[in-house]
Each structure stands twice: as structure tokens, then as C-alpha cells.
């Protein structure tokens, strides 16, 4: 199985931590933030479930730019074979 060696950047990890701790953040934003934080400093890859959530967030007009940035970060760390 092909591995994606990308990791969450420090900038994205900071955004994720701020989002995760924000009581006003949406459930999907917190979910994406948790996924990004879990992948920070590790070689963990995004699950298929999180790929789907991130994809929906990116294609929706109702989410903020910050949520979409987290979604893009999470998708960039997905399994290369699933993305093919």
C-alpha cells in the first residue's frame, strides 16, 4: 500500500488547535481539526470517512475559509491509492 508522508504544517496545526478549542466552531470544523492534529508530527493518513467529510466541506458554500483550509490539509494527507 502506498503511503502519504505529508504531515500537518505548524500553521495548520495552530489553526486546528484554535478551532478545536473554539466553542463556536462547527462540528465538522472540530472534526477536521481533530484529524489534522492527529496527523501532526506523525505518518498517520486520513481515513476514508474523513476524506468524505473534507470533500463535502470544500464543495460547500456554508463553511468558512478556515474550515476549508483544514479540509484541504486533511485531504492532502489521504491515502494515495484511495485518491486514484
For each residue, the residues with C-beta under 8 A, 3 or more apart:
1: 79 81
2: 79 80 81
3: 43 45 80
4: 45 76 77 78 79 80
5: 43
6: 76 77
7: 39 40 41 42 43 77
8: 12 13 16 36 37 39 40 41 73 77
9: 12 13 73
10: 13 14
11: 14 15
12: 8 9 15 16 36 40 69 70 73
13: 8 9 10 16 17 36 37 40
14: 10 11 17 18
15: 11 12 18 19 33 36 66 69 70
16: 8 12 13 19 20 32 33 34 36 37 40 70 73
17: 13 14 20 21 33 37
18: 14 15 21 22
19: 15 16 22 25 29 30 32 33 66 67 70
20: 16 17 25 30 33 34 37
21: 17 18
22: 18 19 25 29
23:
24:
25: 19 20 22 29 30 33
26: 29 30 63 67
27: 30 31
28: 31 32 53 56 57 63 67
29: 19 22 25 26 32 33 63 64 66 67 70
30: 19 20 25 26 27 33 34
31: 27 28 34 35 50 53
32: 16 19 28 29 35 36 50 53 54 57 67 70 71 74
33: 15 16 17 19 20 25 29 30 36 37 70
34: 16 20 30 31 37 38
35: 31 32 38 39 46 47 50 54 74
36: 8 12 13 15 16 32 33 39 40 70 73 74
37: 8 13 16 17 20 33 34 40
38: 34 35 42 44
39: 7 8 35 36 42 44 45 46 74 77
40: 7 8 12 13 16 36 37
41: 7 8
42: 7 38 39
43: 3 5 7
44: 38 39 77
45: 3 4 39 77 78 79
46: 35 39 50 51 54 74 75 77 78 79
47: 35 50 51
48: 51 52 79 82
49: 52 53
50: 31 32 35 46 47 53 54 74
51: 46 47 48 54 55 74 75 78 82
52: 48 49 55 56
53: 28 31 32 49 50 56 57 71
54: 32 35 46 50 51 57 58 70 71 72 74 75
55: 51 52 58 59 71 75
56: 28 52 53 59 60
57: 28 32 53 54 60 63 67 68 70 71
58: 54 55 68 71 72 75
59: 55 56
60: 56 57 63
61:
62:
63: 26 28 29 57 60 67 68 71
64: 29 67 68
65: 68 69
66: 15 19 29 69 70
67: 19 26 28 29 32 57 63 64 70 71
68: 57 58 63 64 65 71 72
69: 12 15 65 66 72 73
70: 12 15 16 19 29 32 33 36 54 57 66 67 73 74
71: 32 53 54 55 57 58 63 67 68 74 75
72: 54 58 68 69 75 76
73: 8 9 12 16 36 69 70 76 77
74: 32 35 36 39 46 50 51 54 70 71 77 78
75: 46 51 54 55 58 71 72 78
76: 4 6 72 73
77: 4 6 7 8 39 44 45 46 73 74
78: 4 45 46 51 74 75 82 83
79: 1 2 4 45 46 48 82 83
80: 2 3 4 83 84
81: 1 2 84
82: 48 51 78 79
83: 78 79 80
84: 80 81
